[in-house]
């Protein structure tokens, strides 16, 4: 597990310069580069980026002016920042284990089997939790592989199982449940 709230030094995507970053549940990702410059990306934006590109191989798009369509750089420019931060974020994604650096400026994102369902679950769970508890829960999901490994309640670590069961019963009472999104978390597996 990577240290939280402390800065980690990395090389940029092209390896020509260095930068540092920290990751925090509340503050998101803070990137320090150049001569005292700082860029920030929220955890929501970071997770949205990973979910958007999951399982894909795309161009990193580090150019400040000519970002290829469909590249990480273009996505960041549209949804996160006008600043060209793909060279930093690409290196962070690889270091954090969410992607792999390939030749010719390509980045391959890991497939995240349960990303959609867990992101919906996180959104709904926020309605039933204190904010600080939700922040810790969200961090646990992201940092400990919920998006990859928690396909059923049996896969959930014991310390979160009781909370998930409580949320499962709360969600089951809501109209959102009727859309059939959370059956996989039912005790004993999906309801038949």
Order of alpha helices (4+ residues) and beta strands (2+ residues): beta-beta-beta-beta-alpha-beta-alpha-alpha-beta-beta-alpha-alpha-alpha-alpha
